[in-house]
Amino acid sequence: MEQRRYIILGISGSLRKRSSNTRLLSFIEQLLPEGTEFRQFDGLAALPHFNPDIDGVEAEVHDKVREWRLNVQEADAVVICTPEYARGVPGSLKNALDWVVSSGEFVSKPTAIISASPHADGGAAALASLKLTLTMMTADLPEHASLAIPYISKIIEQDGSVSEPHMVSLLCKLVRSLLQAVSSK
């Protein structure tokens, strides 16, 4: 019997080209078991501002919104890795999430959430805000699949590798928890 291949969608809350959060997603991809497909969605900047007046009107929904929804829909699980801006979730990430509230792509979707920050709290306020939003959207947030990473610039290398063994261990635990949630569906 052939084992089912899982699709994991990575979403960086940062639009910066050399973002620590985006590089961290690339490291997480390396932690996934063979046969798992990792797709990184990089279209947050192309999404129009959320407008509930056109959200339910298929003819008016932007092509980039359809693409975003399809990416989430096709994924078996999602990993969101975000910085913290002004003690919250970056606007581009929140905008993307607003586009999938009513369409329901995150309903029961196993989702891991990470905030990574150069500050001591690791972006804990952004992580709490993201968790609140995803809980309202009824995403499946597995135990041990939430992590705030402080001092990210000290532990992530230019190639995206993580140099701190304890953090690698925590990321492996996060990946195991997420995959366990996927396999139990």
N, CA, C and O atoms as a DFTB+ gen file, in Angstrom:
740 C
 N C O
     1  1       0.832      -1.179       0.000
     2  2       0.000       0.000       0.000
     3  2       0.883       1.251       0.000
     4  3       1.797       1.373       0.815
     5  1       0.604       2.163      -0.906
     6  2       1.411       3.378      -1.036
     7  2       1.026       4.383       0.047
     8  3      -0.155       4.604       0.315
     9  1       2.051       4.991       0.670
    10  2       1.803       5.983       1.708
    11  2       1.383       7.300       1.067
    12  3       1.963       7.719       0.065
    13  1       0.387       7.945       1.639
    14  2      -0.115       9.208       1.121
    15  2       0.939      10.299       1.286
    16  3       1.586      10.406       2.328
    17  1       1.096      11.102       0.241
    18  2       2.025      12.242       0.292
    19  2       1.282      13.453       0.827
    20  3       0.195      13.786       0.355
    21  1       1.868      14.101       1.804
    22  2       1.264      15.298       2.385
    23  2       1.828      16.554       1.745
    24  3       2.994      16.606       1.353
    25  1       0.977      17.561       1.648
    26  2       1.389      18.881       1.173
    27  2       1.345      19.822       2.374
    28  3       0.305      19.984       3.012
    29  1       2.478      20.435       2.673
    30  2       2.580      21.401       3.753
    31  2       2.816      22.768       3.115
    32  3       3.744      22.945       2.325
    33  1       1.972      23.722       3.464
    34  2       2.092      25.084       2.933
    35  2       2.784      25.971       3.958
    36  3       2.340      26.078       5.101
    37  1       3.870      26.604       3.542
    38  2       4.583      27.551       4.392
    39  2       4.186      28.974       4.031
    40  3       4.141      29.338       2.856
    41  1       3.900      29.771       5.048
    42  2       3.509      31.163       4.841
    43  2       4.371      32.043       5.742
    44  3       4.350      31.906       6.966
    45  1       5.117      32.935       5.133
    46  2       5.909      33.896       5.899
    47  2       5.112      35.176       6.044
    48  3       4.561      35.688       5.070
    49  1       5.051      35.688       7.257
    50  2       4.358      36.940       7.503
    51  2       5.181      38.159       7.122
    52  3       4.721      39.290       7.280
    53  1       6.374      37.947       6.628
    54  2       7.253      39.048       6.243
    55  2       7.362      39.156       4.728
    56  3       7.397      38.151       4.019
    57  1       7.415      40.390       4.248
    58  2       7.593      40.625       2.813
    59  2       9.058      40.905       2.450
    60  3       9.385      41.057       1.273
    61  1       9.937      40.974       3.453
    62  2      11.346      41.254       3.199
    63  2      12.001      40.110       2.450
    64  3      11.723      38.942       2.722
    65  1      12.870      40.442       1.509
    66  2      13.540      39.430       0.681
    67  2      14.399      38.475       1.510
    68  3      14.375      37.271       1.254
    69  1      15.138      38.957       2.471
    70  2      16.018      38.117       3.292
    71  2      15.462      37.957       4.704
    72  3      16.215      37.950       5.678
    73  1      14.176      37.831       4.805
    74  2      13.520      37.717       6.099
    75  2      13.978      36.481       6.866
    76  3      14.122      35.401       6.294
    77  1      14.203      36.649       8.147
    78  2      14.528      35.514       9.007
    79  2      13.373      34.522       9.030
    80  3      13.595      33.312       9.081
    81  1      12.157      35.017       8.994
    82  2      10.982      34.149       9.031
    83  2      10.879      33.299       7.774
    84  3      10.533      32.120       7.848
    85  1      11.173      33.881       6.632
    86  2      11.140      33.128       5.375
    87  2      12.265      32.094       5.354
    88  3      12.060      30.963       4.913
    89  1      13.440      32.474       5.822
    90  2      14.560      31.533       5.884
    91  2      14.258      30.394       6.862
    92  3      14.646      29.248       6.633
    93  1      13.573      30.718       7.937
    94  2      13.200      29.695       8.920
    95  2      12.254      28.668       8.302
    96  3      12.349      27.478       8.601
    97  1      11.347      29.119       7.446
    98  2      10.470      28.176       6.746
    99  2      11.278      27.220       5.871
   100  3      10.952      26.037       5.777
   101  1      12.326      27.729       5.236
   102  2      13.185      26.862       4.418
   103  2      13.883      25.814       5.281
   104  3      14.081      24.680       4.846
   105  1      14.251      26.189       6.488
   106  2      14.855      25.227       7.412
   107  2      13.829      24.174       7.823
   108  3      14.149      22.987       7.889
   109  1      12.616      24.600       8.094
   110  2      11.550      23.662       8.478
   111  2      11.297      22.662       7.354
   112  3      11.037      21.487       7.613
   113  1      11.371      23.120       6.127
   114  2      11.202      22.207       4.991
   115  2      12.194      21.046       5.074
   116  3      11.852      19.909       4.751
   117  1      13.415      21.337       5.505
   118  2      14.439      20.298       5.617
   119  2      14.133      19.292       6.724
   120  3      14.664      18.182       6.718
   121  1      13.288      19.671       7.664
   122  2      12.938      18.784       8.778
   123  2      11.802      17.824       8.423
   124  3      11.535      16.874       9.160
   125  1      11.142      18.068       7.307
   126  2      10.007      17.241       6.912
   127  2      10.484      15.891       6.384
   128  3      11.550      15.804       5.774
   129  1       9.710      14.851       6.612
   130  2      10.112      13.526       6.119
   131  2      10.075      13.454       4.599
   132  3       9.355      14.202       3.938
   133  1      10.859      12.549       4.071
   134  2      10.895      12.335       2.627
   135  2       9.484      12.017       2.130
   136  3       8.726      11.301       2.784
   137  1       9.156      12.558       0.975
   138  2       7.834      12.331       0.399
   139  2       6.828      13.406       0.762
   140  3       5.731      13.436       0.202
   141  1       7.179      14.289       1.688
   142  2       6.309      15.402       2.030
   143  2       6.616      16.551       1.091
   144  3       7.772      16.941       0.928
   145  1       5.583      17.088       0.479
   146  2       5.780      18.219      -0.433
   147  2       5.608      19.517       0.343
   148  3       4.602      19.717       1.024
   149  1       6.589      20.386       0.236
   150  2       6.535      21.690       0.908
   151  2       6.371      22.771      -0.145
   152  3       7.164      22.867      -1.082
   153  1       5.355      23.569       0.012
   154  2       5.127      24.700      -0.887
   155  2       5.160      25.975      -0.049
   156  3       4.529      26.055       1.005
   157  1       5.891      26.954      -0.524
   158  2       5.934      28.227       0.185
   159  2       5.137      29.255      -0.602
   160  3       5.448      29.539      -1.758
   161  1       4.103      29.814       0.032
   162  2       3.287      30.830      -0.627
   163  2       3.974      32.177      -0.468
   164  3       4.247      32.620       0.648
   165  1       4.249      32.821      -1.590
   166  2       4.951      34.108      -1.532
   167  2       4.131      35.235      -2.156
   168  3       4.697      36.220      -2.630
   169  1       2.823      35.103      -2.161
   170  2       1.976      36.090      -2.815
   171  2       1.237      37.038      -1.896
   172  3       0.266      37.662      -2.324
   173  1       1.661      37.172      -0.641
   174  2       0.934      38.067       0.272
   175  2       0.896      39.507      -0.239
   176  3      -0.129      40.179      -0.123
   177  1       2.002      39.980      -0.800
   178  2       2.068      41.377      -1.261
   179  2       1.138      41.644      -2.433
   180  3       0.748      42.789      -2.659
   181  1       0.775      40.606      -3.186
   182  2      -0.068      40.781      -4.373
   183  2      -1.562      40.770      -4.057
   184  3      -2.380      41.099      -4.916
   185  1      -1.919      40.396      -2.838
   186  2      -3.337      40.352      -2.477
   187  2      -3.896      41.766      -2.324
   188  3      -3.258      42.619      -1.708
   189  1      -5.073      42.018      -2.876
   190  2      -5.687      43.338      -2.683
   191  2      -6.164      43.480      -1.233
   192  3      -6.269      42.497      -0.499
   193  1      -6.445      44.708      -0.846
   194  2      -7.001      44.933       0.488
   195  2      -8.316      44.194       0.602
   196  3      -9.133      44.209      -0.320
   197  1      -8.518      43.545       1.741
   198  2      -9.756      42.800       1.951
   199  2     -10.951      43.741       1.889
   200  3     -10.945      44.818       2.485
   201  1     -11.972      43.316       1.158
   202  2     -13.203      44.086       1.039
   203  2     -14.380      43.117       1.135
   204  3     -14.621      42.355       0.199
   205  1     -15.111      43.132       2.240
   206  2     -16.214      42.185       2.396
   207  2     -17.332      42.379       1.374
   208  3     -18.123      41.461       1.159
   209  1     -17.418      43.533       0.745
   210  2     -18.461      43.758      -0.262
   211  2     -18.259      42.897      -1.506
   212  3     -19.224      42.547      -2.185
   213  1     -16.998      42.554      -1.806
   214  2     -16.769      41.727      -3.001
   215  2     -16.396      40.290      -2.652
   216  3     -16.253      39.456      -3.546
   217  1     -16.237      39.992      -1.364
   218  2     -15.776      38.676      -0.951
   219  2     -16.690      37.551      -1.440
   220  3     -16.186      36.507      -1.854
   221  1     -17.962      37.718      -1.410
   222  2     -18.878      36.663      -1.823
   223  2     -19.289      36.721      -3.279
   224  3     -20.047      35.869      -3.742
   225  1     -18.798      37.720      -4.014
   226  2     -19.167      37.896      -5.420
   227  2     -18.049      37.311      -6.280
   228  3     -17.045      37.978      -6.532
   229  1     -18.219      36.074      -6.729
   230  2     -17.152      35.344      -7.429
   231  2     -16.590      36.133      -8.613
   232  3     -15.381      36.110      -8.847
   233  1     -17.433      36.819      -9.348
   234  2     -16.977      37.560     -10.532
   235  2     -16.037      38.702     -10.155
   236  3     -15.220      39.129     -10.971
   237  1     -16.149      39.196      -8.926
   238  2     -15.328      40.341      -8.521
   239  2     -14.110      39.961      -7.686
   240  3     -13.249      40.804      -7.438
   241  1     -14.025      38.706      -7.250
   242  2     -12.891      38.297      -6.429
   243  2     -11.631      38.249      -7.306
   244  3     -11.624      37.629      -8.370
   245  1     -10.609      38.887      -6.857
   246  2      -9.329      39.019      -7.543
   247  2      -8.677      37.644      -7.780
   248  3      -8.791      36.750      -6.942
   249  1      -8.000      37.483      -8.916
   250  2      -7.320      36.222      -9.239
   251  2      -6.320      35.813      -8.165
   252  3      -6.176      34.626      -7.870
   253  1      -5.628      36.790      -7.579
   254  2      -4.635      36.484      -6.538
   255  2      -5.313      35.944      -5.280
   256  3      -4.728      35.134      -4.562
   257  1      -6.540      36.386      -5.010
   258  2      -7.300      35.866      -3.871
   259  2      -7.684      34.416      -4.147
   260  3      -7.581      33.566      -3.263
   261  1      -8.124      34.133      -5.362
   262  2      -8.460      32.751      -5.734
   263  2      -7.228      31.849      -5.605
   264  3      -7.319      30.731      -5.099
   265  1      -6.081      32.344      -6.065
   266  2      -4.830      31.581      -5.966
   267  2      -4.470      31.311      -4.502
   268  3      -4.091      30.193      -4.153
   269  1      -4.586      32.315      -3.660
   270  2      -4.305      32.193      -2.229
   271  2      -5.215      31.132      -1.600
   272  3      -4.749      30.244      -0.886
   273  1      -6.503      31.238      -1.873
   274  2      -7.462      30.280      -1.306
   275  2      -7.168      28.861      -1.785
   276  3      -7.261      27.915      -1.003
   277  1      -6.820      28.704      -3.043
   278  2      -6.529      27.385      -3.592
   279  2      -5.287      26.783      -2.929
   280  3      -5.260      25.589      -2.630
   281  1      -4.269      27.602      -2.701
   282  2      -3.054      27.119      -2.031
   283  2      -3.366      26.579      -0.644
   284  3      -2.878      25.513      -0.269
   285  1      -4.171      27.300       0.115
   286  2      -4.523      26.838       1.464
   287  2      -5.404      25.594       1.374
   288  3      -5.222      24.639       2.129
   289  1      -6.346      25.613       0.459
   290  2      -7.274      24.489       0.297
   291  2      -6.536      23.197      -0.066
   292  3      -6.861      22.136       0.467
   293  1      -5.561      23.266      -0.952
   294  2      -4.832      22.079      -1.404
   295  2      -3.885      21.522      -0.350
   296  3      -3.509      20.352      -0.419
   297  1      -3.498      22.331       0.614
   298  2      -2.540      21.901       1.628
   299  2      -3.209      20.994       2.661
   300  3      -4.364      21.195       3.039
   301  1      -2.458      20.001       3.101
   302  2      -2.915      19.152       4.196
   303  2      -2.675      19.829       5.539
   304  3      -3.369      19.558       6.519
   305  1      -1.689      20.707       5.570
   306  2      -1.353      21.445       6.789
   307  2      -0.642      22.730       6.402
   308  3      -0.168      22.886       5.277
   309  1      -0.580      23.647       7.361
   310  2       0.024      24.959       7.127
   311  2       1.000      25.265       8.258
   312  3       0.759      24.929       9.418
   313  1       2.109      25.913       7.892
   314  2       3.043      26.471       8.874
   315  2       3.133      27.965       8.590
   316  3       3.525      28.376       7.498
   317  1       2.768      28.768       9.578
   318  2       2.877      30.224       9.447
   319  2       4.013      30.679      10.344
   320  3       4.046      30.357      11.531
   321  1       4.932      31.420       9.779
   322  2       6.066      31.960      10.522
   323  2       6.071      33.469      10.313
   324  3       6.202      33.946       9.186
   325  1       5.930      34.212      11.395
   326  2       5.742      35.658      11.252
   327  2       6.609      36.475      12.198
   328  3       6.916      36.044      13.310
   329  1       6.996      37.648      11.745
   330  2       7.603      38.599      12.672
   331  2       6.479      39.320      13.429
   332  3       5.293      39.075      13.207
   333  1       6.886      40.190      14.305
   334  2       5.928      41.025      15.030
   335  2       6.154      42.472      14.624
   336  3       7.275      42.975      14.699
   337  1       5.098      43.138      14.197
   338  2       5.176      44.560      13.856
   339  2       4.236      45.318      14.784
   340  3       3.045      45.015      14.858
   341  1       4.775      46.301      15.487
   342  2       3.967      47.152      16.372
   343  2       3.136      46.310      17.336
   344  3       1.969      46.606      17.592
   345  1       3.760      45.251      17.868
   346  2       3.145      44.347      18.856
   347  2       1.970      43.552      18.287
   348  3       1.062      43.169      19.024
   349  1       1.988      43.307      16.986
   350  2       0.916      42.530      16.375
   351  2       1.378      41.812      15.123
   352  3       2.562      41.809      14.783
   353  1       0.420      41.207      14.448
   354  2       0.659      40.495      13.193
   355  2       0.850      41.518      12.077
   356  3       0.103      42.495      12.021
   357  1       1.820      41.330      11.192
   358  2       1.986      42.259      10.073
   359  2       0.693      42.375       9.256
   360  3      -0.041      41.400       9.099
   361  1       0.430      43.566       8.747
   362  2      -0.803      43.838       8.007
   363  2      -1.008      42.942       6.806
   364  3      -2.138      42.552       6.515
   365  1       0.067      42.605       6.095
   366  2      -0.079      41.758       4.901
   367  2      -0.562      40.359       5.272
   368  3      -1.359      39.772       4.540
   369  1      -0.099      39.823       6.384
   370  2      -0.547      38.499       6.832
   371  2      -1.991      38.570       7.316
   372  3      -2.793      37.696       6.987
   373  1      -2.328      39.578       8.078
   374  2      -3.703      39.722       8.562
   375  2      -4.657      39.897       7.386
   376  3      -5.751      39.333       7.393
   377  1      -4.265      40.660       6.389
   378  2      -5.082      40.841       5.190
   379  2      -5.344      39.500       4.506
   380  3      -6.473      39.213       4.109
   381  1      -4.299      38.678       4.368
   382  2      -4.452      37.369       3.740
   383  2      -5.424      36.505       4.533
   384  3      -6.279      35.833       3.956
   385  1      -5.293      36.526       5.842
   386  2      -6.199      35.734       6.676
   387  2      -7.637      36.242       6.578
   388  3      -8.578      35.449       6.599
   389  1      -7.806      37.550       6.473
   390  2      -9.164      38.103       6.318
   391  2      -9.834      37.560       5.057
   392  3     -11.048      37.358       5.043
   393  1      -9.056      37.322       3.998
   394  2      -9.615      36.808       2.739
   395  2     -10.101      35.365       2.853
   396  3     -10.860      34.914       1.995
   397  1      -9.692      34.632       3.876
   398  2     -10.132      33.239       4.003
   399  2     -11.028      32.990       5.213
   400  3     -11.327      31.840       5.533
   401  1     -11.451      34.038       5.878
   402  2     -12.353      33.862       7.021
   403  2     -13.673      33.251       6.568
   404  3     -14.077      32.203       7.073
   405  1     -14.343      33.893       5.627
   406  2     -15.682      33.430       5.240
   407  2     -15.655      32.254       4.280
   408  3     -16.637      31.518       4.188
   409  1     -14.550      32.059       3.558
   410  2     -14.490      30.945       2.600
   411  2     -14.086      29.632       3.273
   412  3     -14.284      28.561       2.700
   413  1     -13.526      29.703       4.475
   414  2     -13.344      28.527       5.313
   415  2     -12.176      27.607       5.032
   416  3     -12.210      26.457       5.471
   417  1     -11.159      28.034       4.336
   418  2     -10.034      27.150       4.019
   419  2      -9.275      26.662       5.256
   420  3      -8.643      25.607       5.207
   421  1      -9.325      27.402       6.348
   422  2      -8.598      27.000       7.553
   423  2      -9.423      26.142       8.510
   424  3      -8.902      25.683       9.527
   425  1     -10.686      25.922       8.206
   426  2     -11.537      25.125       9.093
   427  2     -10.937      23.725       9.239
   428  3     -10.778      23.004       8.254
   429  1     -10.609      23.354      10.461
   430  2     -10.023      22.046      10.810
   431  2      -8.682      21.762      10.127
   432  3      -8.235      20.615      10.107
   433  1      -8.047      22.773       9.577
   434  2      -6.744      22.592       8.902
   435  2      -5.639      22.580       9.967
   436  3      -5.487      23.566      10.687
   437  1      -4.860      21.488      10.088
   438  2      -3.735      21.492      11.023
   439  2      -2.780      22.639      10.680
   440  3      -2.306      22.761       9.550
   441  1      -2.518      23.464      11.674
   442  2      -1.731      24.679      11.448
   443  2      -0.737      24.879      12.584
   444  3      -1.110      24.883      13.757
   445  1       0.525      25.045      12.223
   446  2       1.574      25.375      13.184
   447  2       1.862      26.860      13.060
   448  3       1.851      27.416      11.962
   449  1       2.120      27.497      14.193
   450  2       2.386      28.939      14.173
   451  2       3.678      29.249      14.927
   452  3       3.947      28.726      16.009
   453  1       4.455      30.116      14.305
   454  2       5.750      30.513      14.853
   455  2       5.874      32.020      14.730
   456  3       5.533      32.602      13.700
   457  1       6.364      32.648      15.792
   458  2       6.791      34.043      15.669
   459  2       8.289      34.045      15.940
   460  3       8.769      33.393      16.867
   461  1       9.005      34.778      15.129
   462  2      10.454      34.863      15.281
   463  2      10.838      36.330      15.267
   464  3      10.483      37.075      14.353
   465  1      11.568      36.730      16.293
   466  2      11.860      38.138      16.480
   467  2      13.279      38.323      17.014
   468  3      13.817      37.431      17.669
   469  1      13.882      39.474      16.735
   470  2      15.188      39.751      17.319
   471  2      15.091      40.145      18.796
   472  3      16.112      40.338      19.456
   473  1      13.872      40.263      19.312
   474  2      13.663      40.707      20.695
   475  2      13.518      39.526      21.653
   476  3      13.303      38.390      21.231
   477  1      13.639      39.811      22.928
   478  2      13.644      38.777      23.966
   479  2      12.339      37.999      24.058
   480  3      12.359      36.832      24.450
   481  1      11.210      38.600      23.712
   482  2       9.935      37.881      23.844
   483  2       9.587      37.057      22.608
   484  3       8.573      36.361      22.597
   485  1      10.412      37.129      21.573
   486  2      10.215      36.306      20.386
   487  2       8.964      36.629      19.589
   488  3       8.491      35.798      18.814
   489  1       8.425      37.823      19.768
   490  2       7.210      38.179      19.040
   491  2       5.966      37.559      19.652
   492  3       5.020      37.222      18.941
   493  1       5.966      37.409      20.965
   494  2       4.865      36.735      21.669
   495  2       3.511      37.416      21.442
   496  3       2.486      36.736      21.390
   497  1       3.491      38.733      21.307
   498  2       2.215      39.421      21.074
   499  2       1.652      39.070      19.697
   500  3       0.446      38.866      19.555
   501  1       2.504      39.000      18.699
   502  2       2.056      38.599      17.352
   503  2       1.568      37.155      17.370
   504  3       0.554      36.828      16.753
   505  1       2.291      36.294      18.081
   506  2       1.898      34.888      18.167
   507  2       0.526      34.751      18.828
   508  3      -0.318      33.985      18.361
   509  1       0.306      35.489      19.907
   510  2      -0.991      35.442      20.600
   511  2      -2.107      35.953      19.696
   512  3      -3.195      35.378      19.668
   513  1      -1.847      37.015      18.964
   514  2      -2.835      37.570      18.045
   515  2      -3.151      36.591      16.915
   516  3      -4.313      36.400      16.557
   517  1      -2.115      35.976      16.361
   518  2      -2.297      35.001      15.291
   519  2      -3.099      33.798      15.795
   520  3      -3.989      33.300      15.105
   521  1      -2.777      33.345      16.989
   522  2      -3.497      32.205      17.577
   523  2      -4.968      32.544      17.773
   524  3      -5.837      31.713      17.507
   525  1      -5.250      33.740      18.228
   526  2      -6.633      34.181      18.429
   527  2      -7.400      34.191      17.103
   528  3      -8.537      33.722      17.036
   529  1      -6.778      34.723      16.056
   530  2      -7.414      34.778      14.736
   531  2      -7.678      33.375      14.199
   532  3      -8.783      33.083      13.742
   533  1      -6.675      32.513      14.253
   534  2      -6.829      31.160      13.721
   535  2      -7.814      30.321      14.540
   536  3      -8.516      29.474      13.988
   537  1      -7.867      30.551      15.838
   538  2      -8.853      29.862      16.679
   539  2     -10.260      30.274      16.282
   540  3     -11.156      29.433      16.207
   541  1     -10.465      31.561      16.026
   542  2     -11.770      32.035      15.584
   543  2     -12.137      31.417      14.236
   544  3     -13.312      31.173      13.964
   545  1     -11.141      31.165      13.398
   546  2     -11.364      30.571      12.081
   547  2     -11.492      29.047      12.167
   548  3     -11.661      28.385      11.143
   549  1     -11.415      28.494      13.357
   550  2     -11.492      27.065      13.682
   551  2     -10.405      26.226      13.009
   552  3     -10.646      25.084      12.616
   553  1      -9.214      26.799      12.881
   554  2      -8.059      26.009      12.438
   555  2      -7.719      25.012      13.542
   556  3      -8.009      25.256      14.713
   557  1      -7.116      23.910      13.176
   558  2      -6.657      22.912      14.141
   559  2      -5.244      23.310      14.558
   560  3      -4.305      23.181      13.772
   561  1      -5.089      23.791      15.787
   562  2      -3.784      24.209      16.304
   563  2      -3.292      23.144      17.276
   564  3      -3.611      23.194      18.464
   565  1      -2.520      22.185      16.781
   566  2      -2.080      21.069      17.630
   567  2      -1.218      21.531      18.798
   568  3      -0.523      22.544      18.726
   569  1      -1.288      20.753      19.877
   570  2      -0.418      21.008      21.021
   571  2       1.028      20.886      20.542
   572  3       1.335      20.008      19.735
   573  1       1.895      21.728      21.012
   574  2       3.328      21.748      20.664
   575  2       3.591      22.260      19.246
   576  3       4.706      22.119      18.744
   577  1       2.585      22.852      18.590
   578  2       2.787      23.388      17.239
   579  2       2.692      24.907      17.246
   580  3       2.225      25.523      16.288
   581  1       3.143      25.494      18.345
   582  2       3.164      26.947      18.499
   583  2       4.480      27.307      19.190
   584  3       4.843      26.714      20.205
   585  1       5.186      28.286      18.625
   586  2       6.519      28.577      19.142
   587  2       6.888      30.037      18.915
   588  3       6.766      30.552      17.803
   589  1       7.340      30.702      19.978
   590  2       7.904      32.050      19.877
   591  2       9.427      31.912      19.968
   592  3       9.951      31.328      20.917
   593  1      10.122      32.453      18.977
   594  2      11.577      32.315      18.913
   595  2      12.228      33.681      19.148
   596  3      12.149      34.563      18.293
   597  1      12.868      33.851      20.300
   598  2      13.562      35.111      20.574
   599  2      14.948      35.147      19.923
   600  3      15.531      34.114      19.596
   601  1      15.445      36.349      19.751
   602  2      16.812      36.564      19.249
   603  2      17.087      35.789      17.958
   604  3      18.152      35.191      17.802
   605  1      16.123      35.802      17.039
   606  2      16.236      35.007      15.814
   607  2      17.511      35.324      15.036
   608  3      18.119      34.428      14.450
   609  1      17.918      36.584      15.026
   610  2      19.105      36.954      14.244
   611  2      20.385      36.329      14.794
   612  3      21.391      36.274      14.087
   613  1      20.366      35.859      16.038
   614  2      21.545      35.217      16.630
   615  2      21.586      33.715      16.383
   616  3      22.636      33.095      16.553
   617  1      20.464      33.118      15.985
   618  2      20.447      31.661      15.841
   619  2      20.223      31.184      14.410
   620  3      20.359      29.993      14.131
   621  1      19.885      32.089      13.506
   622  2      19.665      31.664      12.123
   623  2      20.813      32.172      11.252
   624  3      21.200      33.339      11.307
   625  1      21.333      31.265      10.462
   626  2      22.457      31.592       9.590
   627  2      21.938      32.161       8.265
   628  3      20.743      32.091       7.982
   629  1      22.832      32.719       7.467
   630  2      22.446      33.294       6.172
   631  2      21.799      32.266       5.252
   632  3      20.922      32.607       4.458
   633  1      22.229      31.005       5.352
   634  2      21.657      29.956       4.513
   635  2      20.327      29.428       5.061
   636  3      19.704      28.555       4.456
   637  1      19.901      29.956       6.197
   638  2      18.628      29.544       6.785
   639  2      18.753      28.463       7.840
   640  3      17.766      28.136       8.500
   641  1      19.938      27.899       8.017
   642  2      20.090      26.864       9.036
   643  2      20.013      27.492      10.429
   644  3      20.335      28.664      10.623
   645  1      19.584      26.687      11.377
   646  2      19.463      27.131      12.763
   647  2      20.629      26.548      13.539
   648  3      20.852      25.337      13.524
   649  1      21.380      27.422      14.224
   650  2      22.620      27.007      14.868
   651  2      22.457      26.584      16.316
   652  3      23.389      26.023      16.892
   653  1      21.324      26.828      16.912
   654  2      21.128      26.547      18.331
   655  2      20.428      25.196      18.494
   656  3      19.268      25.065      18.103
   657  1      21.101      24.185      19.061
   658  2      20.543      22.827      19.140
   659  2      19.185      22.737      19.842
   660  3      18.314      21.983      19.407
   661  1      19.003      23.489      20.906
   662  2      17.715      23.434      21.622
   663  2      16.574      23.930      20.725
   664  3      15.473      23.379      20.750
   665  1      16.843      24.960      19.944
   666  2      15.811      25.478      19.040
   667  2      15.523      24.477      17.928
   668  3      14.371      24.317      17.524
   669  1      16.541      23.812      17.437
   670  2      16.332      22.767      16.427
   671  2      15.424      21.683      17.010
   672  3      14.517      21.194      16.337
   673  1      15.675      21.319      18.248
   674  2      14.851      20.311      18.917
   675  2      13.397      20.768      19.030
   676  3      12.481      19.980      18.795
   677  1      13.181      22.024      19.386
   678  2      11.813      22.557      19.487
   679  2      11.123      22.598      18.122
   680  3       9.926      22.329      18.025
   681  1      11.862      22.929      17.081
   682  2      11.292      22.947      15.728
   683  2      10.943      21.534      15.265
   684  3       9.925      21.326      14.605
   685  1      11.786      20.569      15.611
   686  2      11.480      19.171      15.269
   687  2      10.210      18.716      15.985
   688  3       9.381      18.016      15.403
   689  1      10.063      19.108      17.226
   690  2       8.860      18.768      18.001
   691  2       7.620      19.398      17.365
   692  3       6.571      18.760      17.283
   693  1       7.740      20.645      16.917
   694  2       6.646      21.333      16.241
   695  2       6.247      20.584      14.966
   696  3       5.060      20.373      14.719
   697  1       7.220      20.186      14.167
   698  2       6.950      19.463      12.919
   699  2       6.287      18.119      13.216
   700  3       5.322      17.747      12.549
   701  1       6.796      17.385      14.212
   702  2       6.192      16.094      14.580
   703  2       4.734      16.267      15.006
   704  3       3.868      15.483      14.619
   705  1       4.479      17.287      15.794
   706  2       3.118      17.548      16.268
   707  2       2.181      17.869      15.102
   708  3       1.049      17.388      15.054
   709  1       2.661      18.679      14.171
   710  2       1.858      19.042      13.002
   711  2       1.570      17.811      12.137
   712  3       0.431      17.602      11.719
   713  1       2.587      17.005      11.869
   714  2       2.401      15.817      11.040
   715  2       1.507      14.781      11.714
   716  3       0.759      14.070      11.044
   717  1       1.586      14.700      13.017
   718  2       0.703      13.790      13.750
   719  2      -0.751      14.230      13.595
   720  3      -1.643      13.397      13.434
   721  1      -0.984      15.536      13.645
   722  2      -2.346      16.061      13.449
   723  2      -2.850      15.766      12.043
   724  3      -4.024      15.443      11.858
   725  1      -1.965      15.874      11.047
   726  2      -2.339      15.588       9.664
   727  2      -2.687      14.111       9.494
   728  3      -3.699      13.774       8.881
   729  1      -1.850      13.238      10.034
   730  2      -2.060      11.804       9.847
   731  2      -3.287      11.289      10.583
   732  3      -3.819      10.234      10.236
   733  1      -3.740      12.015      11.587
   734  2      -4.932      11.571      12.326
   735  2      -6.234      12.043      11.678
   736  3      -7.320      11.722      12.162
   737  1      -6.131      12.794      10.598
   738  2      -7.333      13.298       9.904
   739  2      -7.926      12.213       9.039
   740  3      -8.938      12.437       8.375
